[in-house]
């Protein structure tokens, strides 16, 4: 088969192309404006397939602006024409929506009429239901519904164009609110529920997670991940006998807005909302006596659309980055029936995953990749713009997120890690967002390789303004199990201590010449609290701390300074082998990266947590009591299966473990 796809560089489009490449044969022709060719080429390198063939055109041109000779050559050879190109933005103006959603669909149909494909697949939206109240099934379209926004109106009009004006068979797909990939969290922009994420981040940073917040019942929403939408479209397009039908790509069960927000609050570690009156529990009781039109979930949309209310919202929640138009579309008065879709997907293995299973993944991706608050901070930009920042361990976790945040601020990350391919992916991500980065692969446990790295960096770069010693190795194993594993100590010291100081020693001459430079060491809260089973790891971090404290006094006159961050437990791949950490309170890589940015901007000597400071004081004033407490923890938290070299975890004292983990939040037990 062969395929033609518009909107292939868009969010849903690129996932659909991946599905076609993975599960179907034949060429995939993709429409691309000349100005978007660079982005398409980046995607094509990732797809690594010669079957993707660019076709130059423009959504706003008649026949999509495709060369007539190309059309004549490929007429009657395209099996499936997928039209995804459109504006998916509640805040877009009337003209843009009309020109691209309605006009673009007409232009796509013109091209389809000339190509005569087997089927024209149109991606519409549940927005066509407008303010319809009740159940809206897949056979329904013109039901007298109100269409109060340009987005709703033009999605309705564009679907109507497909139904009435095309000369080829068609199928229509109506996705609900599309969020990131359920496995990777990947999302390309802030939209839908993502507008609320900065607010949740602010609540997390300023209020304790246990504090309940009063909420109101805002009705139901409907959220689906992009991978479900792409997989479902791929399957449904190839099931025979469904031309002229519509498919609802929605969650079969409506999702209460407050419950959805609370899933993201839990993922963020923010306090959650409690609704004093729940319509689901009281629909037959007191709330059932209130006319539907007077319930909060019914009038929010109409209220937001009123002029005075919109002005008020612009000056309140608008200042938090939440457009008033988005607030009016957070809930649906409609229940979307998807039984036809579910029947057609039966046996395919394609189904909507439960949001609870991937909410944390979505939050993590947003926090790591889409949160731009770091780059908007004037102090951060003033300190980092144009500066070269050497970051070790930059291919994943804390190092990668730090690189993205540095680039947000106008800095130039110098990416160092062992794997070149992952570093190149990070650089590509930074460059796609308009930034700049350099890649230097290096095995930081190899001292000679570090020397070559330093020589290369100081020769090729005009300056080295910051060094972030982030790369590290963690080993959690008791001394009892380490008797025949002395290499654990050697390897940990080699990377965490010798590799780090070798790098700094190689770059300090350039910093002295500049008469400026700042080194940030990612140390550990364990240096202050001395948790059992981390003798190899804590010793290496303590050595780096002590070395930096001594050297700082020698080079401060050259304008060179140090910051040691005693980092609490961070949710990274490094802690993944220890399964008991899955239920522990941890900070995210983005929160850790924020500390690194703070260290570069403010240049304090240390960054500690309150608990870390308390642990250091306890070891000084009451060492015997501290060791007794740590010995108790030693018996509560056993060696992991990985440390024992066995399969399966030992018998768990889970309640005691979780209690200690919450009381001593952030400690590496």
C-alpha positions in Angstrom: 0.0 0.0 0.0 1.0 3.6 -0.3 -0.1 6.5 2.0 -0.4 10.3 1.8 -0.3 12.2 5.1 -0.8 15.9 5.9 0.4 17.1 9.3 3.1 14.5 9.5 5.4 16.8 11.4 2.6 17.5 13.9 2.1 15.7 17.2 -0.5 13.1 16.2 0.8 13.0 12.6 4.4 11.9 13.5 3.1 9.1 15.7 0.8 7.9 13.0 3.7 7.8 10.5 5.6 5.7 13.0 2.7 3.3 13.2 2.5 3.0 9.4 6.2 2.4 9.1 6.2 -0.2 11.9 3.1 -2.1 10.8 2.5 -1.5 7.1 4.4 -1.7 3.8 4.7 0.8 1.0 5.7 4.5 0.7 4.5 7.2 3.0 4.2 10.5 1.2 4.2 13.4 3.6 3.1 17.0 2.8 5.6 19.5 4.0 5.9 23.3 3.7 9.4 24.4 2.5 9.9 26.2 5.8 9.3 23.0 7.8 11.7 20.8 5.8 14.4 21.0 8.5 12.0 19.6 11.1 10.9 16.8 8.7 14.5 15.9 8.0 15.1 15.6 11.7 12.1 13.3 12.1 13.2 11.3 9.0 16.6 10.6 10.6 14.7 9.3 13.7 12.4 7.2 11.6 15.4 5.9 9.7 13.3 4.8 6.8 13.7 5.4 3.1 9.9 4.8 2.7 9.1 8.4 3.9 9.0 10.7 0.9 8.5 14.5 1.3 6.0 16.2 -1.0 6.3 20.0 -1.0 3.1 21.9 -0.5 1.1 24.2 1.7 -2.2 23.7 3.6 -3.5 27.1 2.6 -3.0 26.6 -1.2 -5.6 25.1 -3.6 -4.9 21.4 -4.0 -2.4 21.9 -1.1 0.0 23.5 -3.6 1.3 20.1 -4.8 3.0 20.1 -8.2 0.4 19.0 -10.8 3.0 16.7 -12.5 3.5 14.9 -9.2 -0.3 14.5 -8.9 -0.6 13.2 -12.4 2.2 10.7 -11.8 0.7 9.4 -8.5 -3.0 9.4 -9.4 -4.8 6.1 -8.6 -1.7 4.8 -6.6 -2.5 6.1 -3.1 -4.5 3.7 -1.0 -5.0 5.9 2.1 -5.1 9.7 2.3 -4.7 10.9 6.0 -5.6 14.5 6.6 -4.3 15.6 10.0 -3.0 19.1 9.3 -5.0 21.6 11.3 -4.8 24.0 14.2 -5.2 22.2 17.6 -5.3 25.3 19.7 -8.2 26.6 21.8 -6.7 30.1 21.9 -6.2 30.6 18.1 -8.1 33.4 16.4 -11.1 33.1 14.1 -9.2 33.8 10.8 -6.5 31.1 11.5 -9.1 28.5 12.4 -11.2 29.3 9.3 -8.2 29.4 6.9 -6.5 26.2 8.1 -9.2 24.0 9.6 -12.0 24.6 7.0 -10.0 26.0 4.0 -7.2 23.5 4.6 -9.7 20.6 4.5 -11.2 21.8 1.3 -7.8 22.0 -0.3 -7.0 18.5 1.0 -10.2 17.2 -0.6 -9.3 18.9 -3.9 -6.0 17.0 -3.9 -7.7 13.8 -2.9 -10.2 14.1 -5.7 -7.3 14.4 -8.2 -5.3 11.5 -6.7 -8.4 9.3 -6.3 -7.2 7.4 -3.2 -9.0 4.3 -1.8 -10.1 6.3 1.3 -9.9 9.8 2.7 -9.3 9.7 6.5 -10.2 12.9 8.3 -9.1 13.7 11.8 -11.9 15.8 13.3 -12.5 16.3 17.1 -15.1 15.7 19.7 -15.4 19.5 19.6 -18.0 19.0 16.8 -20.5 18.1 19.6 -20.2 21.7 20.9 -22.5 22.2 23.9 -24.7 19.1 23.2 -26.0 17.7 26.5 -26.3 14.0 26.9 -24.9 11.1 25.0 -23.4 11.8 21.5 -22.9 8.6 19.6 -20.8 8.0 16.5 -23.7 8.3 14.1 -24.6 11.8 15.3 -23.5 15.0 13.7 -26.0 17.8 13.1 -28.0 17.8 16.3 -28.6 21.5 16.8 -25.6 21.9 19.2 -24.2 25.3 20.0 -20.7 26.0 18.7 -19.4 28.8 20.8 -15.7 29.0 19.9 -13.8 29.3 16.6 -12.2 25.9 17.3 -15.6 24.1 17.8 -17.2 25.8 14.8 -14.3 25.2 12.4 -13.9 21.5 13.4 -17.6 21.1 12.8 -17.5 22.9 9.5 -14.4 21.0 8.3 -16.0 17.6 9.1 -19.1 18.8 7.3 -17.0 19.6 4.2 -15.7 16.0 4.2 -19.1 14.5 4.6 -20.7 16.6 1.8 -18.1 17.8 -0.7 -15.7 15.0 -1.3 -15.8 12.6 -4.2 -13.9 9.7 -2.5 -14.9 7.4 0.3 -14.2 8.8 3.8 -13.7 7.9 7.4 -13.8 10.4 10.3 -11.9 10.1 13.6 -12.9 12.3 16.6 -10.2 12.3 19.3 -10.9 13.7 22.7 -8.2 15.9 24.5 -4.9 14.3 23.3 -2.1 14.3 25.8 1.5 12.8 25.6 2.6 9.3 25.0 1.6 6.9 27.7 5.0 5.2 27.8 7.5 8.0 27.2 5.3 11.0 28.1 6.5 12.8 24.9 4.5 15.9 24.1 5.3 18.7 21.7 3.6 21.7 23.3 1.7 23.0 26.2 -2.0 22.4 25.5 -5.2 21.2 27.3 -4.4 20.0 30.9 -0.8 21.1 30.5 -1.8 24.7 31.0 -2.6 23.8 34.6 0.8 22.2 35.3 2.6 25.4 36.3 -0.1 26.1 38.9 0.4 22.5 40.3 4.1 23.0 40.4 3.6 26.2 42.4 1.3 24.4 44.8 4.0 21.7 45.2 6.7 24.2 45.9 4.9 26.3 48.4 2.4 24.0 50.2 2.8 20.6 52.0 1.5 17.7 50.0 -0.8 16.6 52.9 -2.8 19.9 52.9 -6.2 19.3 51.3 -7.4 22.1 49.0 -11.1 22.9 48.6 -12.3 22.3 45.0 -15.6 22.5 43.2 -17.2 19.9 40.9 -16.3 21.1 37.4 -17.9 18.2 35.5 -16.2 15.6 33.3 -13.4 15.7 30.9 -12.0 13.2 28.4 -8.3 12.5 28.0 -6.5 10.0 25.7 -2.8 9.5 25.0 -1.4 10.2 21.6 -0.1 6.6 21.2 -3.6 5.3 21.6 -5.0 7.7 19.0 -2.2 6.8 16.4 -2.6 3.0 17.0 -6.4 3.2 16.8 -6.3 5.2 13.5 -3.8 2.8 12.0 -6.0 -0.2 12.8 -9.4 1.4 12.0 -8.2 2.6 8.6 -7.4 -0.9 7.5 -10.5 -2.7 8.8 -12.7 -3.2 5.7 -16.3 -2.2 5.5 -16.3 1.0 7.5 -16.2 3.7 4.8 -18.6 6.6 5.6 -18.4 5.9 9.4 -17.1 8.0 12.3 -15.0 6.8 15.2 -14.8 8.4 18.7 -11.2 8.0 20.0 -12.1 8.8 23.6 -11.9 7.3 27.0 -15.1 5.1 27.3 -15.7 6.4 30.8 -16.0 10.2 31.4 -13.2 11.4 33.7 -14.2 13.9 36.4 -12.1 17.1 36.1 -11.2 17.2 39.8 -10.1 13.5 39.8 -8.0 14.2 36.7 -6.3 17.2 38.3 -5.7 15.1 41.5 -3.9 12.4 39.5 -1.5 15.1 38.2 -1.3 16.6 41.8 -0.2 13.2 43.1 2.3 12.9 40.2 3.7 16.3 41.1 3.8 15.8 44.8 1.3 18.7 45.2 -1.6 18.9 47.6 -4.9 17.5 46.2 -8.4 19.0 45.8 -11.3 17.8 47.8 -14.9 18.5 46.6 -17.3 19.0 49.5 -20.2 18.0 47.3 -19.8 15.2 44.7 -22.5 15.0 42.1 -21.7 11.3 41.5 -22.4 10.4 45.1 -25.4 12.7 45.6 -27.1 12.6 42.2 -30.1 11.0 43.7 -29.9 13.2 46.8 -29.6 16.9 47.5 -27.7 17.8 44.3 -30.3 16.0 42.3 -32.8 18.6 43.4 -30.7 21.4 41.7 -31.6 22.0 38.1 -28.8 20.8 35.8 -28.3 24.3 34.3 -27.6 25.7 37.8 -24.9 23.2 38.7 -21.3 24.5 38.7 -20.2 21.9 36.0 -23.0 23.2 33.7 -22.4 27.0 33.8 -18.6 27.3 33.9 -18.3 27.3 30.1 -21.0 29.9 29.6 -19.6 32.0 32.4 -16.1 32.0 30.8 -17.5 33.1 27.5 -19.1 36.2 29.0 -17.1 39.5 28.4 -16.7 40.6 32.0 -15.8 37.1 33.3 -13.2 36.7 30.5 -11.6 40.0 31.4 -11.5 39.0 35.1 -10.0 35.6 34.3 -7.4 37.1 32.0 -6.2 39.2 35.0 -6.3 36.3 37.5 -5.6 32.8 36.2 -4.3 34.4 32.9 -1.3 35.6 34.9 -0.7 32.0 35.8 -0.5 31.1 32.1 -4.0 29.6 31.9 -5.9 31.2 29.1 -9.6 31.9 29.9 -10.6 30.0 26.7 -8.9 26.8 28.0 -10.8 27.0 31.3 -14.0 27.1 29.4 -13.1 23.8 27.7 -11.8 21.8 30.5 -15.1 19.9 30.9 -17.7 18.5 28.5 -21.4 18.6 28.9 -21.4 15.7 26.5 -20.9 11.9 27.0 -19.2 10.4 24.0 -20.4 6.9 23.0 -17.5 4.9 21.5 -19.1 1.5 21.2 -18.6 1.4 17.4 -14.9 2.1 17.8 -14.5 -0.4 20.6 -16.1 -3.1 18.4 -13.9 -2.3 15.4 -10.8 -2.4 17.7 -11.8 -5.7 19.3 -9.0 -8.3 19.1 -6.4 -5.7 18.1 -5.0 -5.1 21.6 -5.5 -1.4 21.1 -7.3 0.1 24.1 -7.3 3.4 26.1 -4.9 3.0 29.1 -6.0 4.2 32.5 -4.8 7.7 33.1 -3.6 6.8 36.6 -1.1 4.4 35.0 0.7 7.1 33.1 -0.1 10.5 34.7 3.3 10.5 36.4 5.0 9.9 33.1 3.2 12.8 31.5 4.1 15.1 34.4 7.7 14.0 34.3 8.0 14.8 30.6 6.4 18.2 31.0 8.6 19.1 34.0 11.8 17.9 32.2 11.1 19.2 28.7 8.2 21.7 28.5 8.4 23.7 31.7 10.0 27.0 30.6 9.9 28.8 34.0 13.7 28.5 34.4 14.3 30.3 31.1 11.9 33.1 31.9 13.7 34.0 35.1 15.8 37.2 34.4 18.4 36.3 37.0 19.0 32.9 35.4 19.3 34.4 31.9 21.7 37.1 33.2 24.0 34.5 34.8 23.9 31.8 32.0 23.3 33.5 28.7 26.2 32.9 26.3 28.1 30.9 29.0 29.6 27.5 28.3 28.5 24.9 30.8 30.3 21.6 30.9 27.8 19.0 32.2 28.9 15.4 32.9 26.3 12.6 32.8 24.4 14.7 30.3 22.8 11.9 28.3 20.0 11.2 30.8 18.4 12.0 34.2 19.6 15.1 36.1 22.4 15.9 33.6 20.1 15.9 30.5 17.4 18.1 32.2 20.1 20.5 33.5 21.3 20.9 29.9 17.8 21.7 28.7 17.3 24.3 31.4 20.7 25.9 30.7 19.8 26.1 27.0 16.5 27.7 28.0 18.4 30.4 29.7 20.5 31.1 26.6 23.5 29.1 27.9 25.5 26.7 25.8 25.6 23.2 27.3 28.8 21.2 26.7 27.4 17.6 26.9 29.7 15.0 28.3 28.9 11.3 28.8 30.0 7.9 27.5 27.3 7.3 24.9 27.5 9.6 21.9 24.2 8.6 20.4 22.2 9.8 23.5 24.2 13.0 23.7 23.4 13.7 20.0 19.7 13.2 20.8 20.0 15.7 23.6 21.8 18.2 21.3 19.2 17.7 18.6 16.4 18.4 21.1 18.1 21.6 22.2 18.7 22.7 18.6 15.1 22.1 17.6 14.1 24.5 20.3 16.5 27.2 19.0 19.4 26.5 21.3 23.0 25.5 20.9 25.0 22.7 22.4 28.3 20.8 22.0 28.9 17.1 22.3 32.0 15.4 23.8 31.7 11.7 24.3 34.1 10.5 27.1 34.4 7.6 29.5 34.8 9.5 32.8 36.3 6.5 34.5 39.2 6.6 32.1 41.7 9.3 33.3 43.6 9.4 30.0 40.3 9.9 28.2 39.5 12.8 30.5 42.9 14.4 29.8 42.1 14.3 26.0 38.7 15.7 26.7 40.1 18.7 28.6 42.6 19.3 25.9 39.9 19.2 23.2 37.5 21.4 25.1 40.0 24.1 26.0 41.2 24.2 22.4 37.9 24.3 20.7 35.8 26.4 23.0 36.3 30.1 23.8 35.6 29.7 27.5 34.6 27.2 30.2 32.4 29.2 32.6 30.8 26.4 34.6 31.5 22.7 35.3 28.8 20.5 36.6 30.2 17.2 38.1 27.0 15.2 37.8 28.1 11.8 36.4 28.3 9.2 39.2 28.0 5.6 40.2 25.9 4.5 43.2 26.3 1.1 44.9 23.9 0.0 47.7 25.4 -3.0 49.3 26.2 -3.8 52.9 29.7 -4.5 54.1 28.7 -8.1 54.8 28.1 -8.6 51.1 31.2 -6.6 50.0 33.9 -8.8 51.5 34.8 -10.3 48.1 33.8 -7.2 46.1 36.5 -4.6 46.8 36.2 -3.5 43.2 32.9 -1.9 44.2 34.9 0.7 46.2 37.6 1.1 43.5 35.0 1.6 40.7 32.9 4.1 42.7 36.0 6.1 43.7 37.3 6.0 40.2 34.3 7.7 38.7 32.8 9.8 41.5 36.1 11.1 42.9 39.2 10.6 40.6 37.2 11.2 37.4 35.6 14.4 38.8 38.8 16.0 40.2 40.8 15.0 37.0 38.2 16.9 34.9 38.4 20.0 37.2 42.2 19.9 37.3 42.2 19.8 33.5 39.9 22.8 33.1 41.1 25.0 35.9 44.1 26.4 33.9 41.6 27.9 31.4 39.5 29.2 34.2 42.5 30.9 35.8 43.3 32.5 32.5 39.7 33.8 32.3 39.9 34.7 36.0 36.5 33.2 36.5 34.8 29.9 36.7 32.4 28.0 39.0 32.3 24.2 39.7 29.2 22.5 40.9 29.5 19.1 42.5 26.5 16.8 42.8 27.2 15.4 46.2 24.7 13.4 48.4 22.6 13.9 51.5 24.3 10.7 52.5 27.5 12.7 53.2 25.5 14.4 56.0 23.4 11.5 57.2 25.7 8.4 56.7 23.0 5.9 55.8 23.9 2.2 56.0 24.8 0.1 52.9 26.3 3.2 51.1 29.8 3.0 52.3 31.3 3.0 48.8 29.1 5.8 47.4 29.1 8.1 50.4 32.9 7.8 50.8 33.5 8.8 47.2 31.2 11.8 47.5 32.8 12.8 50.9 36.2 12.7 49.2 35.0 15.0 46.5 33.5 17.4 49.1 36.7 17.5 51.1 38.9 18.0 48.0 36.7 20.9 46.8 36.7 22.6 50.2 40.5 22.5 50.3 41.0 23.6 46.7 38.4 26.4 47.0 40.7 28.2 49.4 43.6 28.0 46.9 41.8 29.3 43.8 39.3 31.8 45.1 41.8 34.5 44.3 41.7 33.5 40.7 37.9 34.0 40.6 37.1 30.3 40.8 34.5 29.1 43.2 32.7 25.8 44.2 29.3 24.6 45.2 28.6 21.2 46.8 25.0 20.1 46.5 24.0 17.5 49.1 21.3 16.1 46.9 18.4 14.1 48.3 17.1 11.0 46.7 16.2 11.7 43.0 14.0 9.6 40.8 16.5 8.5 38.1 17.5 5.3 36.4 20.4 5.0 38.9 18.0 4.1 41.7 15.8 1.8 39.6 17.5 -1.5 40.6 16.5 -0.9 44.2 12.8 -1.7 43.9 11.9 -0.5 47.4 12.6 3.0 46.2 9.5 2.8 44.0 7.3 3.8 47.0 9.7 6.3 48.5 9.2 10.1 48.4 11.8 11.4 45.9 12.4 14.6 44.0 12.3 14.6 40.2 15.3 15.2 37.9 13.8 18.6 37.1 13.7 19.6 40.8 17.3 18.4 41.1 18.2 20.4 37.9 16.6 23.5 39.5 19.1 23.1 42.4 22.0 23.0 39.9 20.8 26.1 38.1 20.5 27.8 41.5 24.0 26.8 42.3 25.3 28.3 39.0 23.3 31.5 39.4 23.8 32.2 43.2 27.1 30.4 43.7 26.6 29.4 47.3 29.3 27.3 49.0 26.7 24.5 49.8 23.1 23.7 49.1 21.6 21.5 51.7 18.2 20.2 52.8 16.9 20.8 56.3 17.0 17.0 57.0 20.5 16.8 55.7 21.6 19.6 58.1 19.7 17.9 60.9 21.5 14.7 60.2 24.9 16.4 60.3 24.1 18.1 63.6 22.9 14.8 65.1 26.1 13.0 64.2 28.0 15.8 65.9 26.1 16.2 69.1 24.6 12.7 69.5 26.7 10.2 67.5 25.8 7.2 69.6 22.0 7.8 69.3 22.5 8.5 65.5 24.2 5.2 65.0 21.5 3.3 66.9 18.9 4.9 64.7 20.8 4.0 61.6 21.3 0.5 62.8 17.5 0.1 63.1 17.2 1.3 59.6 19.9 -1.1 58.5 17.6 -4.0 59.7 14.4 -2.5 58.3 15.8 -2.0 54.8 17.4 -5.2 53.6 19.9 -5.5 50.8 18.2 -5.5 47.4 18.0 -8.5 45.1 20.6 -6.9 42.8 23.0 -6.4 45.7 22.5 -10.1 46.8 22.9 -11.3 43.2 19.5 -13.1 43.5 16.1 -12.9 41.9 13.2 -11.5 43.9 13.2 -9.2 46.9 13.6 -10.5 50.5 10.6 -10.5 52.9 9.5 -6.9 53.2 8.8 -4.9 56.3 6.9 -2.5 54.0 5.0 -0.4 56.5 8.1 0.3 58.6 10.1 1.1 55.4 7.5 3.6 54.2 7.2 5.2 57.6 10.9 5.7 57.9 11.2 6.9 54.3 8.5 9.5 54.8 9.9 10.7 58.2 13.4 10.9 56.7 12.4 12.2 53.3 15.1 12.1 50.7 17.6 9.9 52.6 19.1 7.0 50.6 18.1 4.1 52.8 
